[in-house]
Amino acid sequence: MEVSRIFRDEAVLDINYIPRILLHRGGEMRFLRRVFSYLLTAPGEMSQRVIITGGVGVGKTALAQRFGLDIEEEAKRLGRAVRYLHLNCREARGSLFFLLRKAVRTLKPEFPERGYSIEDLLEALLTLLDERGLHLLLCLDDVEPLIEAEPDALYLLTRVQEERLERPRRLSLIVIAKSLEAFRPLDQSTLSTLQRNIISLSPYTRGQLLDIIKSRATMAFREDAITDEALELISELAAEEGGDARYAIDLLWRAGKYAEAEGSRRVLPRHVRGASTTLYRGLRAEELQSLSLHEKLLLIAIARCFRESAKAYASTGEVEEAYRLVCEEFGEKPRGHTQLWKYLRRLRSLEVVSISLEATRGRTHRIALRVPAGALEGEVKRLIER
């Protein structure tokens, strides 16, 4: 395998990489430490809930995960039984059942997948925590689909321990959403319980973004493999895109790839400009990555329906035919119509496509694409290849 002349370690530019220190989020880390300090001093004596809000790319997930890793590590040194578990509600299709089953099976992999209700799973989770003397800090990321599908889910999770007054408190929560508006459907009782501790993350400034990508570039690139001018341009472009650090980091990686493909020994501003033309901010890599293989194949099919067409909509029949061709190309057996409709509903929830009834053609549905077709196809193919 040829050694890259540009990259030292591409992994630090992956969307799942959590740096040891989160730049410009120290105050929020200290707040979490104060709220959950009992996990280190007296786990089981109480529980807490924290809401983290903020726009795209402001570090909500990274903040929660970094804190979770740190609190687990410190608790272990102190001989405290604390576990952090990060679950994504969008990946769980907004299902409390799926979330609880994942939590239980994380603690006990041999736990049966079927035959249990939500109440059974919740009881099983608390029983497991009791048996192991464990306190679970559960993070529910992208909570909006859960609230939309099951408004009572958070009530159940916040109040489940009220019937266990004589037993240790075993469950604390971190809930992540884009804004507090997501919690409006909840009843007042649940709101009052949740909204005691709120962290609202502001977009990163241009200077903060420059600090972040300089730090990542030092780890990711070989010495002198990227110019200061390229880093400054990335921070400027990311600031214009709403202070989105993930956009900045992805642009940093793509610019490196452009330079590498050109045979250049350094990443220059022209590589950044070239990379920026292929990166559409509406395509959230972490959301696309959470899709199943056939959901990704369906997205490629939808993109191809619009890639060389001026039309605004495609019929479900056209999309299904394109999907069958894509499956053949990738050596996959196509799924049936009913399953495809489930996939389409999932894609609609990501705001990548919209679906409506064709007024003049009975119950035929028409599909519109909300993002550039070429950018979408390229991004999904890249994720499949990686």
N, C-alpha and C positions, 0 to 999 in steps of 0.2 A: 504494500500500500504506500503510495507516494505521500511524503511528508509535506504538509502545507507550509508555504513560505510566509503566509499571512497569520494563520491561527495557531495559537498555542493550545487553547482549550475551548472549543465551541460550546461545550455543555453549560458554561456560565451564562450563555445568551439564550438558553432554552426557557420557555415560559414557565416551566415548573421549578426552575432553580430558585432557591431561597438563600440570599446572601447572609453571611454571619451577622453583619451589622446593616440595619436599614437606615440609610442616610435620610436625614430630615424627617424622621418619624420617632425621634427619641422621646419627645414629650408624650406622645400617644403610648409608647411602650411603657413609660413610667406610670401612666394612668392605669393601664391594664395590670401592672405589677401591684399597684396599691389596691385595686378592686379585688384581685384574686390572691392577695397575700395570705389569706387563711389556708390556701392549699399547701403552703409551706410550714405554717405554724400549727394549724389544727384542722386538717381536712376531715370532713364529716360533721363538723359542728354547724356549718351553714352552707348556703349555696348562693350564687349570684348570677345575674344576667347582664350582658353588655350588647348594645347595638352598635355596629360600625357601618357608617354610610359614606358615600362619596361617588363621584362619577367614574367613568372608565379610566383605568390606568393610574389611579392615585395610590395604589398599594394596599387596598383593603384586605385582599387574600394574603398577600405577603406579610402584612402586619400580624394577622391572626396566626398564620402558620409559624412565623418566627417566634412569636410569644409562646405558642404551644410547645415548640421544640425546646425553648429555653426553660420553661417551667417544668417540663418533664425531666430535663437533665438535672436541674437544681433539686427537684424533689427526690430524685434517685440518690443524689449525694447526701441528702439529709435523712434518707431512710423513710420517705413518705411515698405512699402508693397513689400516684396520680397519673392519669392517662389522658392525652389529648387526642381527639378524633375529629378529622375534618371531612365533612360530607357535603356534596354539592346537590342542592335541591333540583336544579335543572337536569342534571344527569339522572336523578331519581324520578324524573317525569312529574315532579311535584307530589309524590306519593309518600305519605308518612309511613305506610307499611314497608315500602322499599328501604326507606331511611333507617327504620328500626331494625329491619332484618339485617341490613349491612352492619349496623352497630353491634348487634348480638353476634353475628358470624365473625366479626373482626376479633371479638373477645373469645369466641368459642367456635372455631372453624367447622367443627363437626355438627353444629346445630342444624337440624333439618330445615330445608328451604320452604317446605309447604306444611299446611295443616294448622296454622296459627293465625289468630286474629291480631289486630293492632293492640288490643288490651293484653292478649297473651304475650306478645313480643315485649311490650313495655314492662310487664311483670317479670318476664324472663331476664330482661336487661338489668333491672334493679336487683333481682336475686343473684345474678352473676357478680354484680358489684359488691353486694353484701358478703357473698361467699369469699371473695378475694380481698375484702377490706379496701376496696378501690374507690377513688373519687374520679369521675369522668367529667372532663371539660369538653363538651360537645359543641363543635362549630357548625352551624348551618349556613353555608355559603349560597349566594344567589337564591335567597329565600322567597322571592316573588312568586315563582310557580307553586310553591307549597301553600302560600297564603291564598292564592287564587283558586287552587283546587280544593283545599281543605282548610277553611278559615278557623276551624276549631283546633287544628293541630298544635299551634303554639300554646293555646290555653291548656291543652292536655299536658304538654311538656313542662309548662311553668307551674302547674298546680298538682302534679302527680305526687309530690312528696308531702303534701298537706295531710294525707291520710297516714303518714309514717312519722308522726310526731315523736314517738318513742325510739325511733331508729335514726342512725346517722344520715345526714344529707349527702347523697351520693352523686348528684347530677347538677352541673352548672352549664350555662349556655353562653355562646357568642353567636350572634345573628348578624349576617351581612346582607345589606341591600343597597341599591343605588341611591335611594332617598327615603326619608320618613314617610313619604306619600304611600309607599308600599304597605304600610301598617294601618291605613285608614279603614279597611274592611273589618278589622278586629274589634271585638267588644271592648267597652271601657275598662272592664276588670283586667283583661289581658294587657291592654295598653299601659295601664298604671303599673303593672308588674314589670313589664319589659323596659319602659322608658325612664328608668331611674338612672341608668348609666349609658350615655350616648357619646360616641366618638364620631365627629363629622370631619372627614378628610378633605382638605382643599386641593385643587389642582396644583401640580408642581410648577414653580416659576422656571423661567429659562435658565437662571443660574443654578437652581437645584437640579434640573435635568442634566446640565453640563457636569455637575459633580457626580451624578449617578452613572452617566455613560463613561466618564473618565475612569471611574472605579471598575466598571465592568470591562472596559477596554484593556486596562492594565492586566486583568486576569485572562482575558480571552485572546488577546493578540500578542504576537512576538514584539520584542522591543523595537520601537521606532517604526512599527508596521502601519500606523495610522497617524495622520497629521492632525495638529491642533485645529487647523481650519476645517477639516472634515468633522471633527467632534463639535465644533461650534455651530456648524451648519445643521447637524442632526438636532442639537438642542433647540435651535431656532425653529426648525420645522415642527418638532414635537410640541413646542410652546404654542405655535399657531394652531395645532390640532387639539387644543384644550388642556395642555399640560399633562399629556398622556405618556407615562414612563414606559409602558409596554410598547407603545408605538415607537418610542425612541430606541429601545433595546432591539426590537425587531428590525428597525431601519439600520442599526449598527451592524447586525449580523448580515443583512442583505447586501449592504455596501461592501463588507468584507468578501462576500461571495462574488460580487461584481468584479472587484479587484483581482481576486484569485482566478476567475475565468479569463480575465484579460491578460494574465501573466504578470501583473504588476507586483512589485514588492511592497508597495505602500497603498493604503486606502486614502484616496484623494477626494476633494469635494465633488468632482465629476462622477465618481462612483456613488456617492450619496445621492446626487440628483438622479442618476439612472435608477437606483434602487427605489427612490421615492415614487417613481412613476408606476411601479408594480405593486405598491402597498396601499390598498384602499382601507381607510380606517374603519369603515363599517363592517369589515370582515374580522370578527374577533377570533383570533387563533385559538384561545382557550375554549370558546364555545364550539367552534368547528371540530376541535380535537375530541370533544366529548361525544360526538356522533358515532353511531355504529358504522361499520364498513358499508352496509347497503344504504344507509342514509347519506353517506358521502358519495356513493355511486349515483344515487338519485339526484344529488345536487349537481354533479357533473353533467348528468343528462339534461337537467333544467337549463343549466348554463349553455349547453350546446344548442338548445332550442332557440336561444336568443342571440347567440354569438354572431351570426351572420344574417340576422333578420331585423327588419325595421318594425316588426309588429310589436304591439304592447302586451299581448297575451298569448298564451299557448293553452290548448285544451289538455285535459287529463289524458286523452288518447294519444296525443302527440308526445306527451311527457313519458307515458308508459312505453311507447315504441322506442324512444331515445334511450330509456333506462335499460331495455332488453339488449340494445346494441352495446351499451357501455358494459353491462355484465358479461357479454360475450368477449369483449375486448380484455376484460380483467380476469376471465376464466371463472366467473361466479355464476351460480344458478339463480335466475331472477326470482324474486318473491312475488306472491300473488297480489291481486288487486286490493284486497282488504288490508293486507299488510302495508302496501304502498300508501294507502290513504292515511294510515297511522303515522307513517314517516312524514307525509306532507304536513300533517297537523303539528308535528314536532318542529319541522323547519319553519312553519309559520310562527311558532312561539319564539323563535330566534330572530324574527323580523327580517329574515333573508328573502322570503317569498310572501306573497299575499294570495289568498284564494277567495274567489267570489263565484256566484251563480251567473251563468250566461242567460240573460233575460229572454232572448229569442229562441233558445234551444233547450227548453224544458229544464231538466235537472243536470245538464252538463256543467261542469265546473271549469272555470278558466283560471289560469295561474299567471301571475306577474312576478317579475324579478326586481328586487329593490336595490341590487348592487350591480356593478359592471360585470357582464358575463365572462369576459376574458380574465379579469382579476379573480373572480370566484373559481373558475375552472383551474387556473394555475395554483391557487392557494390550496384547494382541496387535494389536487394531485400531489402537491409537495408534502402535505400531511400524510397521505397514504404511503408515499415513498419513504418518508422518514420513519 
